[in-house]
Amino acid sequence: MDDLIIFMIENYKGWDITLNWDEKIYLNKDSAKTKFYNQKEKWEGVNLDGNRIYGSSLKEIRHIIDYPGLHN
């Protein structure tokens, strides 16, 4: 049960967007900082060049892809 659960959600403008969620780590941690960290990197986008972006929602990932200059 220590496996990372990965779900492919969609391909958006050449980025494969996945939902990464290790529920065991999230549920066993009591620190608010740890929960925030896990929530912040809950979503991941990977393009064909191997570049990665992270966000707390699918909407945020799409926004980062559409407006990369706002997310430096």
N, C-alpha and C positions, 0 to 999 in steps of 0.2 A: 504493500500500500504506500510505498514511498515514491511511486512513479509520478511524474509530472503529467497532468492531463492536458492534452493539446487538441483543440478543435479548429479546423480550418473553416473560417466563416465566409470569406469572399476574396476575390481578386479585384482590387480597386486601383485603376490607372497603373497597372504593372506591379503593384504591391500585393503580396499575399498577406492577408490579415488573419491572425489567429488569436484565439482566446486561450491564454495560458493561465492555469489556475491550479495551484497545489493546495488543495483544500486542507490537507492534514497540517501543513505548516501554518496556514492561516488560522485554523481553528485552535491550534495548540499554543499560540503565542498570545500573551496577555498585554503586551506593550502596545499602546496606541500608535507609537512611531512605527512599529513593525507592521501593523495593520495598514497604516497609511502607505508605507513603502510597497507592500504587496498590491494594494489597490491601484497605486500609481502606475505600476508596470504590469497590470492585469492583461492588457492588450499589446500585441506586438505586430509590427509590419516589417516585412522583409522584401526588398526589391531584387531584381535579377543580378545586380552587382554585389549582393550580400549585405547591403546597408540595412541597418536595423533602427527602428523607431519604436518608442513605447508610449503608452497612454493609459488613462484610466477608463476610457470608453471607446466604443467603435466610432462615435461621432468625433471624439478628440483625435483619433488616428487619421480619419479622413481630413480633418481640418489641418493637421500637420502636413499631410501630403499636398493639400491644395494651397497652403500658405506657409511654406517652409521658412520664409524670412521672419515670420512672427514667432518662431519657436527655436531660436538659437540657443 
